Amino acid sequence: MSALRRLSSLHPLVLDSSLASSLVVVTWLWDLYGPDMGRHCDLLSTALTLLANGPLALRRRAPLAVLVIITVASFAYHMLGYHVGLNTIGMMVALYTVAVHRSWKADLAGAALVVPTWTHGSALQPTVALLSALGQSLLLAACALGAGVSVRLLSRRTRQLAELAEQLRKEQDAAANRAVTRERVRIARELHDVVAHHMSVISVQAGLGRFVALSHPPTALATLEVIADTSHEALDEMRRLLSILRIEAHEEDEGLYAAAPGLKDVDTLAERIRAAGPAVDMIVEGVVRPLPPGLELSAYRIVQESLTNVLKHAGPSRVELEVTYGPATLTVRVTDDGTGAASAGRDPRSGGHGLIGMTERVRLYQGTLKAGPLPQGGFEVLAIFPLPSSGEVE
């Protein structure tokens, strides 16, 4: 087996040249020293033997041309009365090569050349009848063509499988890249929500604390407590998100994946916003029930982003937060009266990352989102999520 592997690793031209040289040398030696010679070896027979076997060195590069040269040389060798049993193997190898590398039309053309030459050479023997010689020639041609066609089909199938494997690898790489991109977008959205909300609360509280630090120390102390709690919560969420980016998860990080906020945490979120200034009225309607964690996280983030925008743009205002559990939908509605001067800049078409993130979250669950100013003033964010039927909760 090791010898075969070493041979297969050689260049095809080296192998073919070795085969051609071996056939030429063996035929010459047989012509010189073999029994029952028809005529003595001379220069012409030597040249014809070289032409009947030597071209095999180029059999892979020009199969049909090599077959024509070998067939004509073999036919001339036999016609001139030299040994009828010599210079026949080269034709078989050449016909096999044509079947491997060319189409069925070339196969038929090659067989049309080889069969009459073989038949003529065999029929020159006094003990072989013409029909027997024809039958032998047809059988040998069929064997050579059959072996060559089998190798050709096997090679074609191997190439097709290699192409399919390469295509599959590219598709897998593309799918992996798309998955990585989606995950990066999701994490970027999470980071935006976390940083924007918590930093907005901290900024508002820090401004309030600085304003009342000397005039009303208890209020300043309360703002510091809100800042501390908010910063701790931001750090916890950042740690949870960064743990997702780790290549290897550790046991101590397993709880972080289950710590994603949901609608149960909206009360805490509203309380934090109240501490920052705006008055938040929260209304929950319908039968509160477990929902898919991803849907709850999306609803929570929409509430969080909406309240963050109130802090950024609405100024002193009153906020109404409604969460409605319907039979087939979950509705989240956040409105404010928009008394702040910055409210005029809250154009939903401005393309901010917050609105983009909310739109993507709602679209992920085939829901609808409406965000825009109200006729009487203020701003409204309305998100409606279709709920899965019973038994489909993740």
C-alpha positions, -999 to 999 in steps of 0.1 A, spaced: 0 0 0 28 24 8 44 17 -26 11 25 -43 8 57 -24 43 67 -35 35 59 -71 2 80 -70 21 109 -56 44 111 -87 37 135 -116 14 119 -143 40 126 -170 66 107 -151 43 77 -147 32 77 -183 68 81 -195 79 51 -174 50 31 -188 59 40 -224 96 33 -219 88 -1 -203 66 -12 -232 92 -1 -258 121 -19 -241 101 -51 -234 89 -52 -270 124 -46 -284 138 -74 -262 110 -98 -272 116 -89 -308 153 -97 -304 153 -128 -283 118 -141 -282 108 -174 -300 89 -178 -333 99 -145 -349 84 -138 -383 113 -117 -394 145 -106 -377 146 -73 -359 157 -44 -380 158 -6 -379 122 -3 -393 107 -26 -368 125 -8 -340 112 25 -352 76 12 -355 78 -3 -320 89 31 -307 59 48 -325 35 21 -313 43 26 -276 64 58 -271 35 83 -275 19 69 -244 40 93 -225 16 121 -237 -16 100 -234 -33 123 -209 -25 155 -228 -37 144 -263 -55 110 -259 -71 108 -293 -40 119 -312 -19 94 -293 -44 66 -301 -43 74 -338 -4 74 -340 -2 41 -320 -29 24 -341 -13 34 -374 21 23 -363 8 -11 -350 -11 -17 -382 20 -9 -403 41 -32 -380 18 -61 -386 13 -54 -423 50 -56 -429 51 -91 -415 66 -85 -381 55 -105 -350 16 -104 -349 16 -107 -311 36 -75 -304 26 -39 -302 -10 -45 -292 -9 -34 -255 -2 2 -264 -35 4 -283 -55 -10 -253 -39 16 -230 -45 44 -254 -82 34 -260 -87 32 -222 -72 67 -219 -96 81 -245 -125 66 -226 -113 82 -194 -107 117 -207 -130 121 -237 -167 118 -246 -186 89 -259 -182 101 -295 -144 99 -291 -149 64 -276 -167 52 -307 -141 68 -330 -113 51 -310 -131 17 -311 -135 21 -349 -98 25 -352 -86 -2 -327 -110 -31 -335 -101 -35 -372 -64 -32 -363 -67 -58 -336 -88 -80 -358 -63 -78 -387 -33 -86 -364 -50 -116 -348 -63 -129 -382 -27 -130 -395 -21 -160 -372 -28 -192 -391 -47 -208 -362 -71 -179 -356 -103 -175 -377 -115 -141 -388 -147 -142 -368 -128 -154 -337 -103 -125 -342 -132 -100 -345 -149 -114 -314 -117 -111 -294 -111 -76 -306 -147 -65 -297 -143 -80 -263 -110 -63 -256 -123 -30 -269 -154 -33 -247 -132 -41 -216 -110 -11 -223 -139 12 -229 -158 -1 -199 -129 4 -176 -122 39 -189 -159 51 -188 -162 38 -152 -132 58 -142 -145 89 -161 -179 87 -144 -163 81 -110 -140 111 -115 -169 132 -125 -189 122 -95 -159 129 -73 -156 164 -87 -193 170 -83 -191 159 -46 -160 181 -41 -179 211 -56 -210 204 -35 -188 201 -4 -171 234 -13 -205 250 -19 -218 236 14 -188 250 32 -193 284 17 -230 283 26 -221 273 62 -196 301 64 -221 326 51 -248 313 75 -222 316 104 -214 351 93 -250 360 92 -255 346 126 -226 365 140 -239 397 124 -273 392 139 -258 384 173 -237 416 171 -267 437 162 -286 422 191 -258 428 216 -253 463 202 -290 469 207 -288 456 243 -258 478 250 -275 508 237 -306 502 258 -286 496 289 -262 525 285 -287 550 273 -312 544 300 -290 541 330 -267 570 320 -298 592 314 -310 585 349 -275 591 364 -271 623 344 -305 637 356 -299 627 392 -263 641 392 -277 674 379 -304 675 405 -279 666 433 -255 693 422 -284 718 422 -296 710 458 -263 699 473 -261 730 496 -298 740 498 -313 706 506 -289 679 517 -315 652 521 -325 655 485 -289 654 474 -284 623 495 -314 607 478 -300 614 444 -267 598 453 -286 567 464 -304 566 431 -271 571 412 -255 543 432 -284 519 426 -286 527 389 -249 524 383 -248 490 401 -277 478 380 -260 490 348 -228 472 358 -248 440 364 -264 442 330 -231 450 313 -216 420 330 -244 398 317 -240 411 282 -202 407 282 -205 372 295 -224 363 263 -194 375 243 -171 351 261 -159 320 242 -162 297 272 -190 300 297 -183 293 333 -206 279 359 -207 312 378 -220 329 347 -249 306 341 -272 327 362 -265 358 341 -283 344 311 -315 338 332 -312 373 347 -326 391 317 -353 416 328 -389 412 319 -423 428 325 -421 419 362 -392 445 365 -412 474 349 -423 485 384 -387 490 394 -380 508 362 -409 532 367 -398 538 403 -364 548 391 -378 572 366 -400 588 393 -370 593 414 -354 612 384 -383 636 382 -412 627 359 -443 614 374 -451 579 361 -486 563 364 -485 526 357 -516 507 346 -517 469 341 -548 454 325 -558 419 317 -547 386 332 -510 387 340 -494 354 328 -460 340 318 -448 350 283 -418 339 262 -386 354 279 -375 370 246 -409 387 241 -408 399 277 -373 413 273 -384 431 241 -414 446 258 -392 457 288 -366 473 265 -393 493 247 -406 506 280 -371 514 291 -362 532 258 -395 552 259 -389 563 295 -353 572 287 -366 594 259 -389 611 283 -359 620 305 -339 632 275 -366 652 256 -398 658 275 -385 677 305 -408 679 335 -438 658 324 -463 633 334 -460 598 320 -486 571 316 -474 535 312 -500 509 302 -494 472 299 -524 452 286 -525 414 285 -551 406 259 -564 372 248 -540 372 217 -519 403 221 -497 421 245 -499 459 243 -474 483 257 -482 520 256 -461 549 269 -474 585 267 -463 618 281 -476 653 280 -444 667 265 -442 700 285 -404 702 280 -390 725 253 -369 696 239 -400 677 230 -401 694 196 -370 675 186 -385 641 191 -391 633 155 -396 596 150 -381 599 115 -348 611 128 -333 576 126 -320 574 162 -308 541 174 -335 539 201 -364 539 176 -345 515 153 -340 492 182 -376 493 192 -387 486 156 -364 456 153 -376 442 186 -413 444 176 -406 431 141 -388 401 156 -421 390 171 -443 400 141 -457 429 160 -464 465 152 -449 498 165 -463 533 164 -442 562 177 -450 598 172 -464 631 187 -499 633 199 -524 659 186 -529 674 220 -492 675 226 -467 651 240 -455 618 226 -467 582 223 -450 549 219 -474 520 212 -462 485 207 -485 455 200 -471 419 202 -491 389 190 -490 363 217 -484 326 211 -512 302 217 -511 280 248 -483 255 247 -461 276 226 -445 297 254 -408 292 253 
